[in-house]
Amino acid sequence: MKRLALAIGFLTVALAASTPVRADYAVIQFRDGRCEIWQDSGSDPWGAGWTKLAFGFPDYPAAQNAVDGAFAQGVCR
C-alpha cells in the first residue's frame, strides 16, 4: 500500500512539473490614452476601446520598460 501511495505521489509531482507555465505580460492602451500592464497577454479586456500596444514580455520589469518608453514618446498619458 505504501508503494502505491508513493507511486501516485511521484506521478502527481511529475505531472505538475511538466505542465508549461505561461506568464507573459502585455501593454494595453485604452481609448482615453492611459496605458496599463496586462498580466496575461492571451486574455483581453472586456468591451471595446482598447488596443494592445505590445505583448509577449516575459516579466513585469520588461513590460514596465515598454510602458515607460510609451510615456516618453507621448503614446500614453
C-alpha positions in Angstrom: 0.0 0.0 0.0 2.9 2.3 0.8 4.4 1.7 -2.6 1.1 2.5 -4.3 0.9 5.8 -2.4 4.5 6.6 -3.2 4.0 5.9 -6.9 0.9 8.1 -7.0 2.8 10.9 -5.2 5.7 10.7 -7.7 3.2 10.7 -10.6 1.4 13.7 -9.3 4.7 15.6 -8.9 5.9 14.7 -12.3 2.7 15.8 -14.0 2.7 19.1 -12.1 6.3 19.8 -13.0 5.7 19.0 -16.7 2.8 21.5 -17.3 4.1 24.6 -19.0 3.7 27.9 -17.2 2.8 30.9 -19.3 3.1 34.2 -17.5 3.6 36.8 -20.1 2.6 40.5 -20.0 1.1 42.9 -22.5 0.8 46.7 -22.6 -2.8 47.8 -23.2 -3.8 51.3 -24.2 -7.4 52.4 -23.5 -9.5 54.9 -25.5 -8.7 57.7 -23.0 -5.0 57.3 -23.6 -4.0 55.6 -20.4 -1.8 52.5 -20.6 -1.7 49.5 -18.3 0.3 46.4 -17.9 -2.0 43.4 -18.5 -0.8 40.2 -16.8 -1.9 37.6 -19.4 -1.4 38.7 -23.0 -3.6 35.8 -24.0 -6.7 37.3 -22.4 -8.2 40.6 -23.4 -10.0 43.3 -21.5 -13.8 43.3 -21.8 -15.6 45.6 -24.2 -14.3 47.9 -26.9 -12.0 50.9 -26.7 -8.6 49.3 -26.1 -5.6 48.3 -28.2 -2.6 46.1 -27.4 0.5 48.2 -28.0 3.0 45.4 -27.2 2.7 41.8 -25.9 4.8 38.8 -25.0 7.0 40.3 -22.3 8.5 37.6 -20.1 8.3 39.5 -16.8 6.8 42.6 -15.2 10.0 44.8 -15.4 10.3 44.3 -19.1 6.6 45.4 -19.6 7.3 48.4 -17.3 10.2 49.4 -19.5 7.8 49.3 -22.5 5.2 51.4 -20.7 7.9 53.9 -19.7 9.0 54.1 -23.3 5.4 54.7 -24.4 5.1 57.5 -21.9 8.4 59.1 -23.1 7.2 59.0 -26.7 3.9 60.5 -25.8 1.9 57.5 -26.8 0.4 57.0 -23.3 -0.9 59.6 -20.8 
